[in-house]
Amino acid sequence: MAYNKILEDDVADYAITIEDVKRAAETIRGQVLRTPLVPSPRLSQLTGATVFVKHENMQPTGSFKERGATTKLESLTEAERKRGVIAMSAGNHAQAVAYHARRLGIPATIVMPVGTPMVKAENTRAYGARVILDGETLYESAARAREIAEAEGLVFVHPYDDPKVMAGQGTIALEMLADAPDLDQIVVPIGGGGLISGIAVAAKAIKPSIEIVGVEAALYPSFRNAILGENRPIGGATLAEGIAVKTVGQLPLPIVRDLVPDIIAVEEPLIERAVNAYATLQRTMAEGAGAAGLAAMLAQPEHFQGKRVGLVLCGGNIDARILASVMVRELERDDRITSFRITSNDRPGLLGRVASLLGILGANILEVSHGRLFLDVPAKGVSIDITIETRDRAHTLEVFEALAAEGLAPQRIVSRSLPETAF
């Protein structure tokens, strides 16, 4: 994307200004955690940049959404508070609204898409909100939420297309630049645009030279389509469901168009890799949307090389089962977990021989399946499927070569990157 030069008079056309963000900071003071901006030597080594991580996953509900929710809820009149609020959300906005509404004594109703991760729906209920699962997408959930709002007189708390919410999210930039004023770039995941628009307005007002980099899931390039006039398909199952938005916010749109010079679309394997890197290198939990900024650095390292980069880890609400699956899949991608098949004559001691050889080679056996009844195996033959864990790809190659040298002819069950000669 090409950067568009902004005239000072144009700022007045935006839904929020730096003064709105500063007022939001005063509003949330003492109500929302001021999260740390932590240097990350391991992520810096991985990316070639000097990386600082803003840990919004440390908020009580696990994401940055508490900032905008609190700012909006605190702006309500007494009559509005008594009637209650309603929101639509894939999870993090829902939890933030529910949590702070209960704290402030405001009844809350949340409409969530039917595919919302279980952990987010259950957490929202636990915060005392009435949860309604309706619609396949946020767009459909929003339509249902507006119907209920009109019927019951509730105040609609939009997750991103609201000036109060945008200003609240922008307080992240105030804190980041107070802690690290020499940042060159801030990398921000984009869903509907509330987070990046608030950050962009605040950061560019404080430090005009700073670059704001947006990140979208490749399956949901909504802002790229809106700003660049592209017509990329939108939709699909993404690990970054928190930014899986089909319709961009109308209030954030002009801000993003003017103040965000680049939006990087990241593919699912890189989002998985980033989630794993946060867990193994930064020792912290990141959901797919929260890890999108790091995924962008992995996708285009030349864009960040040698820069001082602030990553907004915007959320950590990832299902434990999904996190475990992602970490195992990364081990497979790195050829540290590998499955192979040995087919041989059925003779006593074969399995013991294979196990002993793997032990000598330093491979850890995770699973063994011993079969004699498969039709593609000779009547006097046996098939052994083995899953092993190794130190790295080179170690895996060493194991395969040693097995082949013993005449065992291992065949990869799921071949990824080892050369055919390895088996």
C-alpha positions in Angstrom: 0.0 0.0 0.0 1.2 3.5 -0.7 1.3 6.0 2.1 -1.0 9.0 1.7 0.3 12.3 3.1 -2.2 13.8 5.6 -3.0 17.4 5.9 -3.7 18.6 9.5 -7.2 19.7 8.6 -8.0 16.1 7.5 -7.5 14.8 11.1 -10.7 16.6 12.1 -12.6 14.2 9.7 -11.6 11.2 11.7 -14.0 9.7 14.3 -11.3 10.2 17.1 -8.3 12.4 17.8 -5.4 12.0 20.2 -7.3 14.0 22.8 -10.0 11.4 22.7 -7.4 8.7 23.3 -5.9 10.6 26.2 -9.3 11.0 27.8 -9.9 7.3 27.4 -6.6 6.7 29.2 -7.9 8.7 32.2 -11.2 6.8 32.1 -9.7 3.4 32.2 -6.9 4.2 34.7 -7.2 1.9 37.6 -9.9 -0.2 35.9 -7.8 -1.8 33.1 -4.4 -3.3 33.5 -1.4 -1.3 32.2 0.3 -4.2 30.5 4.0 -4.5 30.2 6.0 -3.9 27.0 8.6 -6.7 27.2 11.9 -7.0 25.2 12.1 -10.4 23.4 15.6 -11.5 22.6 14.4 -14.9 21.3 11.8 -13.4 18.9 14.4 -10.8 17.9 16.8 -13.6 17.0 14.1 -15.3 15.1 13.0 -12.3 13.0 16.2 -10.2 12.7 14.6 -7.2 14.3 14.7 -5.8 17.8 11.3 -7.0 19.1 9.2 -5.7 22.0 5.9 -7.4 22.9 2.9 -5.6 24.4 1.3 -8.3 26.5 -2.4 -7.6 26.2 -3.0 -11.3 26.9 -2.3 -10.4 30.5 -5.6 -8.5 30.9 -8.1 -10.3 33.2 -10.2 -11.5 30.2 -7.1 -12.2 28.1 -7.3 -9.4 25.5 -7.0 -5.7 24.7 -10.8 -5.5 24.3 -11.2 -4.4 27.9 -9.9 -1.0 27.1 -12.6 -0.1 24.5 -15.3 -1.8 26.5 -14.6 0.1 29.7 -14.4 3.4 27.8 -17.8 2.8 26.2 -19.5 1.5 29.4 -18.3 4.4 31.4 -19.8 6.9 28.9 -23.4 5.5 29.4 -26.0 7.5 31.2 -27.7 6.2 34.3 -30.8 5.3 32.4 -28.8 3.4 29.8 -26.9 1.5 32.5 -30.2 0.3 34.0 -31.6 -0.9 30.6 -28.4 -2.8 29.9 -26.1 -3.4 26.9 -25.8 -5.8 24.1 -22.8 -6.8 21.9 -21.9 -9.2 19.1 -18.5 -10.8 19.3 -16.5 -13.9 18.4 -15.3 -14.0 21.9 -12.8 -11.4 23.3 -15.1 -8.4 23.0 -17.8 -10.5 24.5 -15.8 -11.4 27.5 -14.6 -7.8 28.0 -18.1 -6.3 27.9 -19.5 -9.1 30.2 -16.6 -8.7 32.7 -16.7 -4.9 33.0 -20.5 -4.7 32.7 -20.8 -7.0 35.8 -18.2 -5.0 37.6 -20.2 -1.8 36.9 -23.6 -3.4 37.6 -24.8 -3.2 34.0 -26.9 -6.1 32.6 -25.2 -7.6 29.5 -26.3 -9.7 26.6 -23.8 -11.1 24.1 -24.6 -12.6 20.6 -21.9 -14.9 19.4 -21.5 -16.9 16.1 -22.3 -20.5 16.5 -18.7 -21.5 15.7 -17.2 -19.5 18.6 -14.5 -21.4 20.5 -16.0 -23.1 23.5 -13.6 -21.5 25.9 -14.7 -18.0 24.9 -18.4 -18.7 25.1 -18.1 -20.4 28.5 -15.9 -17.6 29.9 -18.5 -15.0 28.7 -21.3 -16.9 30.6 -19.1 -17.1 33.6 -18.8 -13.3 33.7 -22.6 -13.2 34.1 -23.7 -12.3 30.6 -26.7 -13.7 28.8 -25.1 -15.5 25.8 -27.0 -16.1 22.6 -25.4 -18.2 19.9 -26.8 -17.1 16.5 -25.3 -16.8 13.0 -22.5 -18.3 11.2 -20.5 -15.0 10.9 -20.1 -11.8 12.9 -22.2 -10.1 10.3 -25.1 -12.4 11.0 -24.6 -12.1 14.8 -24.6 -8.3 14.5 -28.0 -8.4 12.7 -29.5 -10.5 15.5 -27.9 -8.3 18.2 -29.4 -5.2 16.7 -32.9 -6.8 16.5 -32.7 -7.6 20.2 -31.3 -4.2 21.1 -34.3 -2.5 19.4 -36.8 -4.9 20.9 -35.5 -4.6 24.5 -34.1 -1.1 24.5 -30.5 -2.1 25.0 -27.4 0.0 24.2 -25.4 -1.6 21.4 -21.7 -1.8 22.1 -20.0 -2.4 18.8 -16.6 -4.2 18.9 -14.9 -1.7 16.6 -17.2 0.8 14.8 -17.6 3.1 17.8 -15.5 6.2 18.7 -15.4 5.4 22.4 -14.2 1.8 21.7 -11.6 3.0 19.1 -10.3 5.6 21.6 -10.0 3.0 24.3 -8.0 0.7 22.1 -5.7 3.5 21.2 -4.5 3.8 24.8 -2.2 0.9 23.9 -0.1 3.2 21.7 0.2 5.8 24.5 1.7 3.1 26.8 4.0 1.5 24.2 5.6 4.9 23.2 5.9 5.9 26.9 7.8 2.7 27.6 9.8 2.6 24.3 9.8 6.0 22.6 12.3 4.9 20.0 10.1 2.3 18.3 10.3 2.4 14.5 7.2 0.3 13.9 4.1 -1.0 15.6 2.6 -4.2 14.1 -1.1 -4.5 14.7 -3.6 -7.3 13.8 -6.7 -6.1 11.9 -10.2 -7.4 12.2 -12.8 -4.6 12.0 -10.2 -1.9 12.5 -11.0 -0.6 16.0 -7.6 -1.5 17.4 -5.4 -0.3 14.6 -7.3 2.9 14.0 -7.0 3.9 17.7 -3.3 3.0 17.8 -2.6 4.8 14.5 -4.2 8.0 15.6 -2.4 8.1 18.9 1.0 6.8 17.7 1.2 9.1 14.7 0.2 12.1 16.9 3.0 11.4 19.3 5.6 10.2 16.8 4.8 11.1 13.2 7.7 9.1 11.9 6.5 5.8 13.3 5.2 3.2 10.9 2.0 1.3 11.7 1.9 -2.0 10.0 -1.5 -3.8 9.7 -1.9 -7.6 9.5 -4.9 -9.6 8.2 -5.5 -13.3 7.9 -5.1 -14.2 4.3 -8.5 -15.8 4.4 -10.1 -12.5 5.5 -8.4 -9.6 3.5 -11.3 -7.2 4.2 -9.2 -4.0 4.5 -7.0 -4.8 1.6 -10.1 -5.3 -0.5 -11.7 -2.0 0.8 -8.6 0.1 0.5 -6.8 -1.3 -2.6 -9.9 -2.1 -4.5 -9.0 -5.8 -4.6 -11.5 -8.5 -4.8 -9.9 -11.3 -2.9 -12.3 -14.0 -1.7 -13.2 -13.7 2.0 -14.1 -16.7 4.2 -12.9 -20.0 5.6 -11.7 -21.6 8.8 -8.9 -19.6 10.3 -6.9 -20.0 13.5 -7.2 -16.2 13.8 -10.9 -16.2 14.3 -10.6 -13.0 16.3 -9.8 -11.0 13.2 -12.0 -13.0 10.8 -14.2 -10.1 9.8 -15.9 -9.8 6.5 -17.1 -6.2 6.8 -14.6 -3.4 7.8 -15.6 -0.7 10.3 -16.7 2.5 8.5 -15.2 4.7 11.2 -11.8 3.0 11.2 -11.6 2.8 7.4 -10.4 6.3 6.6 -7.9 6.2 9.4 -6.4 2.9 8.2 -6.5 4.2 4.6 -4.5 7.3 5.5 -2.2 6.2 8.4 -1.4 2.6 7.7 1.0 2.3 4.7 1.1 -1.4 4.6 -1.3 -4.3 5.4 0.3 -7.8 5.3 -1.9 -10.9 4.6 -0.6 -13.9 6.5 -1.3 -17.6 5.7 -2.5 -20.2 8.2 0.9 -22.1 8.5 2.6 -18.9 9.5 -0.1 -18.0 12.1 0.4 -21.5 13.6 4.2 -21.0 13.6 3.8 -17.6 15.4 1.5 -19.1 18.0 4.1 -21.8 18.6 6.9 -19.3 18.7 5.1 -17.2 21.4 4.6 -20.4 23.5 8.1 -21.8 23.1 10.3 -18.7 22.8 8.4 -16.0 24.6 6.8 -18.5 27.1 3.4 -16.9 26.7 0.0 -17.8 25.2 -1.2 -16.2 22.0 -4.4 -16.9 20.2 -4.2 -16.9 16.4 -5.3 -13.3 16.1 -2.9 -12.3 18.8 0.0 -13.9 17.0 -0.8 -12.4 13.6 1.8 -9.6 14.1 4.6 -12.0 14.6 3.3 -14.1 11.6 3.7 -10.9 9.5 7.3 -10.6 10.5 7.9 -14.2 9.6 6.2 -13.6 6.2 8.1 -10.5 5.3 11.3 -10.4 7.4 12.9 -7.8 5.0 10.2 -5.3 6.0 11.4 -5.4 9.6 15.1 -6.2 9.4 17.1 -4.1 11.8 14.1 -2.1 13.0 12.8 -1.6 16.6 9.4 -3.3 16.4 6.5 -3.3 18.8 4.3 -6.3 18.5 0.7 -6.1 20.0 0.0 -9.5 21.4 -3.7 -8.6 21.5 -5.2 -11.8 22.9 -4.3 -15.1 24.5 -7.6 -16.9 24.6 -6.7 -20.0 22.7 -8.3 -23.4 23.4 -5.9 -25.7 25.1 -6.6 -28.5 22.6 -6.0 -26.2 19.7 -2.7 -25.0 21.2 -1.6 -28.6 21.7 -2.4 -29.4 18.1 -0.6 -26.4 16.8 2.6 -27.2 18.8 2.6 -30.8 17.6 2.0 -29.7 14.0 5.0 -27.4 14.3 7.1 -30.3 15.5 6.0 -32.3 12.4 6.8 -29.3 10.1 10.3 -29.2 11.6 10.6 -33.0 11.1 11.0 -33.4 14.9 8.0 -35.7 15.0 8.0 -38.2 12.1 6.0 -41.3 11.2 7.3 -44.1 9.0 6.5 -47.7 8.0 8.7 -50.7 7.8 7.5 -53.7 5.9 9.5 -56.9 6.3 9.4 -60.7 6.8 7.6 -61.6 10.0 10.4 -63.0 12.0 11.0 -63.0 15.8 12.9 -60.1 17.2 12.2 -57.6 14.4 10.4 -55.1 16.5 13.0 -55.4 19.2 15.8 -54.9 16.7 14.1 -51.7 15.3 13.5 -50.3 18.8 17.1 -51.0 19.9 18.4 -49.3 16.8 16.2 -46.2 17.4 17.4 -46.1 21.0 21.1 -46.2 19.9 20.4 -43.4 17.5 18.8 -41.3 20.2 15.2 -41.2 18.8 12.3 -41.3 21.1 9.5 -43.7 20.2 6.1 -42.1 20.6 3.8 -44.7 19.0 4.0 -48.2 17.4 1.4 -50.1 15.4 2.3 -53.7 14.5 0.1 -55.2 11.7 -0.1 -58.5 9.9 -3.5 -58.4 8.4 -3.2 -55.7 5.7 -3.7 -57.0 2.1 -0.8 -55.0 0.8 1.5 -57.0 3.2 2.7 -60.5 2.1 1.1 -63.4 4.1 4.4 -64.1 5.8 5.2 -60.4 6.2 4.6 -57.7 8.8 4.0 -54.0 8.7 5.3 -51.8 11.5 4.2 -48.1 11.7 6.3 -46.1 14.1 6.2 -42.4 15.2 9.4 -41.0 16.6 10.6 -37.7 18.1 14.0 -36.4 17.1 16.2 -33.4 17.9 15.8 -31.8 14.5 15.5 -32.4 10.7 19.2 -33.4 10.4 18.7 -36.0 13.2 15.6 -37.4 11.5 17.6 -37.8 8.2 20.3 -39.5 10.2 17.8 -42.0 11.6 16.3 -42.8 8.2 19.7 -43.3 6.6 20.7 -45.7 9.5 17.5 -47.7 9.1 18.0 -47.9 5.4 21.6 -49.1 5.9 20.2 -51.9 8.0 18.0 -53.0 5.2 14.8 -51.9 6.8 13.7 -49.6 4.0 11.6 -47.1 6.0 8.9 -45.3 4.1 7.5 -41.9 5.3 3.8 -42.1 6.0 3.4 -38.3 5.6 6.3 -36.9 3.6 7.0 -33.2 4.1 10.5 -32.1 3.4 12.9 -34.9 3.5 14.3 -36.0 0.2 13.1 -39.2 -1.4 16.6 -40.7 -1.0 16.1 -40.7 2.8 13.6 -43.5 2.5 
